[in-house]
Amino acid sequence: MSFMQALHARWNQAGTLVCVGLDPEPAKFPARFAGDPDAVFAFCRDIVDATAEFACAFKPQIAHFAALGAEGALERLIAHVHAEHPGVPVILDSKRGDIGSTAQHYATEAFDRYAADAVTANPYLGRDSVQPFLDRADRGVVVLCRTSNPGAGDLQDLVVDGRPLYQHVADKVANEWNSHGNCMLVVGATWPEQLREVRAIVGDVPFLVPGVGAQGGDAGAVVTHARTADGSGLVISSSRAILYASSGDDYAEAAAREARALRDTINRAH
Ligand SMILES: O=c1ccn([C@@H]2O[C@H](COP(=O)(O)O)[C@@H](O)[C@H]2O)c(=O)[nH]1
C-alpha cells in the first residue's frame, strides 16, 4: 500500500486527523529517564504506544534526534511504529532540499535508511531538487508552502507575477509535481486565511498542518478553512503540547489525553 493509500485508510478507519509530533528534548523528560542511555527511544516509544489510537500519522523531527547523536533511536522508533502500529504512517520531518545528485541521497536517507513513509521537502531549489523524492511513487513528499513560524511571510509572501510566492509553490506542486499523486503541502495552523487560499488553489491535495498546541493555532479554524469536500485532507500536527503534557510518571497517559482532546476538538469542528 502506498503512503497516500495508507493515509486515506487511516483517516477513514480511525476517524482522526491528528498527527503526533515526536520532538524529543531530554531536559523535558520525566525524572525516571535521568541517566538512561536509551531515554530518547524509550520516551518516544511510550508516547507512540499511548497515542497511536488517536493518530493518523506520526511525525518525528530529525534535528531533535541528530542533535543528540540519536539517529539510531530514530531508526528503531520508526521500525517500532511499523511493527506495533501498522497502518499509521510515519512522516519524517527533515525539510531536505539540494541539487539533484545530493537530493538522491536525502531520499535514500528518508525512505531506505529510516523507512519513513513520507518526508518533508524544501521546494526553493526547484523541481530537480525534489525529483528524487517525487520518483518514489509509493512514498509521500510533503512540500513546504506557507510555514507556521512568525517569519513565514518574509520570503513566502513576496509577490511574483501578481501573487505571493507560496501560492506559486501550491500551484506548481498540485499541477506539475504531483504526477504520481504522492504530494502534500505544509501550511501552518497559525495562518487560517492562507489555509483557505491554498485549499482553493490545490483541490484535494492533503495538507500537513503544524502550529496547533504550543504555537497557538486554532484547530477548529484549520478544519473550517482547509478540509476537503469529504471532511478530511488534513494531517494536523502537535508535538510539545502532547509530548510534555506532564513531566510526572503519568506522561504517557497525559499525552494520550492531549491527543484525544485534539482529535475531539477537530472532529467537533466538522
Ligand atoms: O511550518 C512548519 C513546519 C514544520 N514545523 C515542525 O512541526 C513541529 C511543531 O512542534 P510544536 O511543538 O507542535 O509547535 C516542529 O517539529 C517543527 O519543526 C513547524 O512547526 N512549522
The ligand as a Gaussian input file, in Angstrom:
#p B3LYP/6-31G(d) Opt

LIG

0 1
 O        5.861000      25.223000       9.175000
 C        6.301000      24.384000       9.970000
 C        6.914000      23.219000       9.559000
 C        7.323000      22.318000      10.493000
 N        7.160000      22.537000      11.812000
 C        7.599000      21.482000      12.754000
 O        6.438000      20.980000      13.430000
 C        6.721000      20.792000      14.813000
 C        5.883000      21.730000      15.640000
 O        6.083000      21.500000      17.010000
 P        5.062000      22.060000      18.131000
 O        5.670000      21.634000      19.418000
 O        3.730000      21.399000      17.897000
 O        4.996000      23.526000      17.981000
 C        8.224000      21.003000      14.966000
 O        8.850000      19.753000      14.776000
 C        8.580000      21.930000      13.820000
 O        9.914000      21.736000      13.384000
 C        6.544000      23.683000      12.214000
 O        6.356000      23.921000      13.429000
 N        6.123000      24.582000      11.281000

